[in-house]
């Protein structure tokens, strides 16, 4: 049954992303055609302010407790984050961890392409240059390569979240994973799915070659009480009571370089996850009895608390202010309608803002190459 908590959560996130895309991100879109690198940095900072909102709502309004154990992060480093996909909401819950241990503006996520069509959420994800995939490697490989090359070309530090399992853990997906294990003589898993290593190895190789990778963060997420499997569970007010993250950091120098060894390395991490989660759910419902991370958070709890308070205040007032703006000024209404039309039309024609951004970068790169060649010849 739908609850007021669920409605408040969804409406708050939607209004924030919807008006934020139009009135906060929209004015910076022309910068894409002038300097893609500056456009990327500025819009990443703007998007990061919105990412603090679900963190604040989950912890301050709905009382979710976040426990992080393991190695933690080195603040600001460039990494690939691999995580088990327990629910469809894992990517959002990870922001609770990254707010404390890293910088939210660095995070990029691999998501299914259908999400980019959602008004507000999808528009902001396009501006943030998240990597949208079709879940068919033949179609995704070229897009992955272009996006990763772009980030390397503009020296954009990123922490790229990917789910090697490809989908969240359910009875049906576990059955398919077990069928795969049986056909290939592998162990059947209870708490994770067998990872697909092709995309993982490709991402690591591309970022490595582009000198844009410092470490791999292997994160195991678990929910000791209720597990909100889908968006519907959140709408019904079924928020997690606790979210546990166990972080293992592997400096890139310690990670195998060959494709075959890298695949085995990833599979080994999932074997460890299975055992770690087995001990978690069958034991004391915690990864580390001390519940302390080896590396302390890069932000104090006081600072995190202040960020959450400011986020709640700002994202409560901001939509109300935008409603007032639309009511009072005709120009604001025309701009509002024009931006909605722009977001819808550009996706139908060009496929998304992240693809336009790539095209702009290729154009500037080609022009710079032409100028350099001309100077050299003269």
C-alpha positions as CSV (number, residue, x, y, z in Angstrom):
1,X,0.0,0.0,0.0
2,X,1.3,3.4,-1.0
3,X,2.5,5.5,2.1
4,X,2.9,9.2,2.6
5,X,6.6,8.6,3.2
6,X,7.0,6.9,-0.2
7,X,5.0,9.6,-1.9
8,X,7.0,12.4,-0.3
9,X,10.3,10.7,-1.2
10,X,9.4,10.2,-4.9
11,X,7.8,13.6,-5.3
12,X,10.7,15.4,-3.6
13,X,13.3,13.7,-5.8
14,X,11.2,14.2,-8.9
15,X,10.6,17.9,-8.4
16,X,14.2,18.5,-7.5
17,X,15.5,16.7,-10.7
18,X,12.8,18.2,-12.9
19,X,13.2,21.8,-11.9
20,X,16.9,21.3,-11.4
21,X,17.4,20.1,-15.0
22,X,15.5,23.1,-16.4
23,X,16.6,26.0,-14.1
24,X,19.9,24.9,-12.7
25,X,21.4,22.8,-15.5
26,X,19.7,24.3,-18.5
27,X,21.5,27.7,-18.4
28,X,24.9,25.8,-18.6
29,X,24.0,23.8,-21.7
30,X,25.4,26.3,-24.2
31,X,28.8,25.9,-22.5
32,X,28.9,22.5,-24.0
33,X,29.5,24.1,-27.4
34,X,32.3,26.4,-26.1
35,X,34.3,24.1,-23.7
36,X,33.1,20.6,-23.1
37,X,35.7,20.2,-20.3
38,X,34.4,23.2,-18.4
39,X,30.8,22.2,-19.1
40,X,31.5,18.7,-17.6
41,X,33.1,20.1,-14.4
42,X,30.4,22.6,-13.7
43,X,27.4,20.3,-14.4
44,X,29.0,17.6,-12.4
45,X,29.1,20.0,-9.4
46,X,25.5,21.0,-9.9
47,X,24.3,17.4,-10.2
48,X,26.2,16.5,-7.1
49,X,24.2,18.9,-5.1
50,X,21.0,17.0,-6.0
51,X,22.6,13.6,-5.2
52,X,22.8,14.8,-1.5
53,X,19.0,14.9,-1.4
54,X,18.2,11.2,-1.3
55,X,21.0,10.8,1.2
56,X,19.4,13.4,3.5
57,X,15.9,12.0,3.0
58,X,16.9,8.4,3.7
59,X,18.9,9.2,6.9
60,X,17.3,12.3,8.4
61,X,13.6,11.7,7.4
62,X,13.3,8.0,7.3
63,X,16.0,7.0,9.8
64,X,18.2,4.7,7.7
65,X,21.5,3.9,9.3
66,X,24.7,3.6,7.2
67,X,27.6,1.4,8.2
68,X,30.8,1.4,6.2
69,X,33.6,-1.1,6.9
70,X,36.8,-2.2,5.2
71,X,39.3,0.0,3.4
72,X,37.3,3.0,2.6
73,X,38.4,5.4,-0.2
74,X,41.3,7.7,-0.9
75,X,39.4,11.0,-1.4
76,X,39.3,12.1,-5.0
77,X,41.1,9.1,-6.6
78,X,40.0,7.8,-10.0
79,X,38.5,4.3,-9.7
80,X,36.1,1.7,-11.1
81,X,33.6,0.7,-8.5
82,X,32.2,-2.9,-8.7
83,X,29.3,-3.9,-6.5
84,X,26.9,-6.7,-6.1
85,X,23.4,-5.8,-7.3
86,X,21.1,-6.8,-4.4
87,X,18.2,-4.5,-5.3
88,X,17.4,-2.1,-8.1
89,X,18.1,0.8,-5.7
90,X,21.7,-0.1,-4.8
91,X,23.2,2.6,-7.1
92,X,21.2,5.3,-5.2
93,X,22.0,3.9,-1.7
94,X,25.7,4.0,-2.6
95,X,25.5,7.8,-2.5
96,X,25.2,7.5,1.3
97,X,28.7,6.0,1.3
98,X,30.3,8.2,-1.2
99,X,29.1,11.4,0.5
100,X,31.3,10.4,3.5
101,X,34.2,8.8,1.7
102,X,34.6,10.5,-1.6
103,X,33.1,13.2,-3.8
104,X,29.7,12.7,-5.4
105,X,30.6,14.9,-8.4
106,X,33.1,12.2,-9.5
107,X,30.6,9.4,-9.7
108,X,29.3,8.1,-13.1
109,X,27.0,5.1,-13.3
110,X,26.3,2.5,-16.0
111,X,22.5,2.4,-16.4
112,X,20.0,0.8,-18.8
113,X,19.2,3.2,-21.6
114,X,15.5,3.3,-21.0
115,X,16.1,5.4,-17.9
116,X,17.2,8.4,-19.9
117,X,13.7,9.0,-21.2
118,X,12.3,9.7,-17.7
119,X,11.6,13.4,-17.3
120,X,13.7,15.1,-14.7
121,X,15.7,12.1,-13.6
122,X,16.7,11.0,-17.1
123,X,17.5,14.6,-18.2
124,X,19.8,15.1,-15.3
125,X,21.5,11.8,-15.9
126,X,22.1,12.8,-19.6
127,X,23.7,16.1,-18.5
128,X,25.8,14.2,-15.9
129,X,27.1,12.0,-18.8
130,X,26.1,8.7,-17.2
131,X,26.8,5.8,-19.5
132,X,23.6,4.3,-20.8
133,X,23.7,0.7,-22.1
134,X,21.5,-1.6,-24.0
135,X,22.8,-4.7,-22.2
136,X,23.9,-6.1,-25.5
137,X,27.7,-6.0,-25.7
138,X,27.7,-5.7,-29.5
139,X,25.8,-2.5,-29.2
140,X,27.4,-1.2,-26.0
141,X,31.1,-1.7,-26.7
142,X,31.4,1.2,-29.1
143,X,29.5,3.6,-26.8
144,X,31.6,2.5,-23.8
145,X,34.8,3.2,-25.7
146,X,33.7,6.6,-26.9
147,X,32.6,7.7,-23.4
148,X,35.7,6.4,-21.7
149,X,38.0,7.9,-24.3
150,X,36.2,11.3,-23.8
151,X,36.7,11.2,-20.0
152,X,40.4,10.4,-20.5
153,X,40.8,13.1,-23.2
154,X,39.5,15.9,-21.0
155,X,41.4,14.5,-17.9
156,X,38.1,14.1,-16.1
157,X,38.6,12.1,-12.9
158,X,35.7,9.7,-12.4
159,X,34.6,6.9,-10.2
160,X,32.6,4.6,-12.5
161,X,30.0,2.4,-10.9
162,X,29.3,-0.8,-12.8
163,X,27.3,-3.9,-11.8
164,X,29.1,-7.0,-13.3
165,X,26.1,-9.1,-12.5
166,X,24.1,-7.2,-15.0
167,X,20.8,-7.2,-13.0
168,X,19.6,-7.3,-9.5
169,X,19.2,-10.5,-7.4
170,X,15.8,-12.1,-7.6
171,X,14.5,-15.6,-7.6
172,X,14.3,-15.6,-11.4
173,X,17.8,-14.1,-12.0
174,X,19.3,-16.4,-9.4
175,X,17.8,-19.4,-11.3
176,X,19.4,-18.2,-14.5
177,X,22.7,-17.7,-12.8
178,X,22.5,-21.2,-11.4
179,X,21.7,-22.6,-14.8
180,X,24.8,-20.8,-16.1
181,X,26.9,-22.2,-13.3
182,X,25.6,-25.8,-13.9
183,X,26.4,-25.6,-17.7
184,X,29.9,-24.2,-17.0
185,X,30.8,-26.4,-14.1
186,X,30.8,-23.5,-11.6
187,X,29.6,-23.2,-8.1
188,X,26.0,-22.1,-7.5
189,X,25.6,-18.9,-5.5
190,X,22.9,-18.0,-3.0
191,X,23.7,-14.4,-2.3
192,X,25.1,-13.1,-5.5
193,X,24.9,-13.7,-9.3
194,X,27.7,-14.9,-11.4
195,X,29.4,-11.8,-12.8
196,X,29.7,-10.9,-16.5
197,X,33.4,-10.0,-16.9
198,X,33.5,-8.8,-20.5
199,X,32.3,-5.2,-19.8
200,X,34.4,-5.0,-16.6
201,X,37.7,-6.0,-18.3
202,X,37.0,-3.6,-21.2
203,X,36.4,-0.6,-18.8
204,X,39.5,-1.3,-16.8
205,X,41.6,-1.7,-19.9
206,X,40.3,1.5,-21.5
207,X,40.8,3.6,-18.3
208,X,44.2,2.1,-17.8
209,X,45.4,2.9,-21.3
210,X,44.0,6.4,-20.8
211,X,46.0,6.9,-17.6
212,X,42.7,7.6,-15.8
213,X,42.6,4.8,-13.2
214,X,44.1,4.7,-9.7
215,X,42.2,1.8,-8.1
216,X,39.4,-0.6,-8.2
217,X,36.9,-0.4,-5.3
218,X,35.1,-3.7,-4.7
219,X,32.0,-2.9,-2.6
220,X,29.7,-5.5,-1.0
221,X,26.3,-4.1,0.0
222,X,23.9,-5.8,2.4
223,X,20.6,-5.0,4.1
224,X,20.2,-6.7,7.5
225,X,16.4,-6.1,7.9
226,X,14.0,-5.1,5.1
227,X,15.2,-5.2,1.6
228,X,13.5,-2.7,-0.8
229,X,13.8,-4.6,-4.0
230,X,12.2,-2.1,-6.4
231,X,10.9,1.4,-6.7
232,X,7.5,0.2,-5.7
233,X,8.8,-0.9,-2.3
234,X,10.1,2.7,-1.7
235,X,6.7,4.1,-2.8
236,X,5.1,1.9,-0.2
237,X,7.4,3.3,2.4
238,X,9.6,0.2,2.7
239,X,12.9,2.0,3.3
240,X,16.0,0.2,4.5
241,X,16.6,0.4,8.3
242,X,20.3,-0.2,7.8
243,X,22.6,-0.2,4.8
244,X,26.0,-1.9,5.2
245,X,28.9,-1.4,2.8
246,X,32.1,-3.3,2.9
247,X,34.8,-1.6,0.8
248,X,37.9,-3.3,-0.5
249,X,40.4,-1.1,-2.3
250,X,42.8,-2.5,-4.8
251,X,45.5,-0.1,-6.2
252,X,45.6,-0.5,-9.9
253,X,49.3,-1.7,-9.7
254,X,48.1,-4.8,-7.9
255,X,45.4,-5.7,-10.5
256,X,46.3,-8.1,-13.3
257,X,46.9,-6.6,-16.7
258,X,46.0,-9.5,-19.1
259,X,42.3,-9.9,-20.0
260,X,42.1,-13.5,-18.9
261,X,43.7,-12.9,-15.5
262,X,41.5,-9.8,-15.0
263,X,38.4,-12.0,-15.7
264,X,39.6,-14.5,-13.1
265,X,40.3,-11.7,-10.7
266,X,36.7,-10.5,-11.0
267,X,35.3,-14.0,-10.5
268,X,37.5,-14.4,-7.4
269,X,36.0,-11.2,-5.9
270,X,32.5,-12.6,-6.4
271,X,33.5,-15.9,-4.7
272,X,34.6,-13.8,-1.7
273,X,31.4,-11.7,-1.8
274,X,29.3,-14.9,-1.6
275,X,31.2,-16.0,1.5
276,X,31.1,-12.5,3.0
277,X,27.4,-12.2,2.5
278,X,26.8,-15.7,3.8
279,X,28.5,-14.8,7.1
280,X,26.6,-11.5,7.2
281,X,23.1,-13.0,6.8
282,X,23.7,-16.2,8.8
283,X,25.8,-14.5,11.5
284,X,25.6,-11.2,13.3
285,X,24.2,-9.1,10.4
286,X,27.4,-7.1,10.1
287,X,30.6,-7.3,8.1
288,X,32.9,-6.1,10.9
289,X,32.0,-6.4,14.6
290,X,34.0,-3.3,15.3
291,X,32.0,-1.4,12.6
292,X,34.9,0.9,11.9
293,X,36.6,1.6,8.7
294,X,40.4,1.3,8.4
295,X,40.6,4.6,6.5
296,X,38.5,7.3,8.2
297,X,35.9,9.2,6.1
298,X,37.2,12.3,4.3
299,X,34.4,14.3,5.9
300,X,33.5,14.5,9.6
301,X,30.0,13.4,10.7
302,X,29.4,17.1,11.6
303,X,30.2,18.1,8.1
304,X,28.0,15.4,6.6
305,X,25.2,16.4,9.0
306,X,25.5,20.0,7.8
307,X,25.5,19.0,4.1
308,X,22.3,16.9,4.7
309,X,20.6,19.8,6.6
310,X,21.4,22.3,3.8
311,X,20.3,19.8,1.2
312,X,17.0,19.3,2.8
313,X,16.4,23.0,3.2
314,X,17.5,23.9,-0.3
315,X,15.6,21.2,-2.1
316,X,12.5,22.0,-0.2
317,X,12.6,25.7,-0.9
318,X,13.9,25.4,-4.5
319,X,10.8,23.7,-6.1
320,X,8.5,26.1,-4.2
321,X,10.5,29.0,-5.6
322,X,10.3,27.7,-9.1
323,X,6.5,27.3,-8.8
324,X,6.3,31.0,-7.7
325,X,8.6,32.0,-10.5
326,X,6.4,30.3,-13.1
327,X,3.3,31.9,-11.6
328,X,4.7,35.4,-11.5
329,X,6.7,35.7,-14.8
330,X,5.7,35.0,-18.3
331,X,9.3,34.8,-19.5
332,X,9.9,32.0,-16.9
333,X,6.9,30.1,-18.4
334,X,8.2,30.4,-21.9
335,X,11.7,29.3,-20.9
336,X,10.2,26.4,-18.9
337,X,8.2,25.1,-21.9
338,X,11.1,25.7,-24.3
339,X,13.4,23.6,-22.2
340,X,11.0,20.8,-21.9
341,X,10.6,20.7,-25.7
342,X,14.4,20.9,-26.0
343,X,15.0,17.9,-23.7
344,X,12.4,15.8,-25.5
345,X,13.3,16.7,-29.1
346,X,17.1,16.5,-28.7
347,X,16.8,12.9,-27.4
348,X,14.5,11.9,-30.3
349,X,16.8,13.4,-32.9
350,X,20.3,13.0,-31.4
351,X,19.8,10.3,-28.8
352,X,20.7,12.2,-25.6
353,X,22.7,15.1,-24.3
354,X,25.7,12.9,-23.6
355,X,25.9,12.1,-27.3
356,X,25.8,15.7,-28.2
357,X,28.6,16.4,-25.7
358,X,30.6,13.7,-27.3
359,X,30.1,15.2,-30.8
360,X,31.1,18.6,-29.5
361,X,34.3,17.2,-28.0
362,X,35.2,15.3,-31.3
363,X,34.6,18.6,-33.2
364,X,36.9,20.6,-30.9
365,X,39.5,17.8,-31.0
366,X,39.4,17.7,-34.8
367,X,39.7,21.5,-35.0
368,X,42.6,21.6,-32.6
369,X,44.4,18.8,-34.5
370,X,43.9,20.8,-37.7
371,X,45.3,24.0,-36.1
372,X,48.3,22.1,-34.8
373,X,49.0,20.6,-38.1
374,X,48.7,24.0,-39.9
375,X,51.1,25.6,-37.4
376,X,53.6,22.7,-37.8
377,X,53.5,23.0,-41.6
378,X,54.1,26.7,-41.4
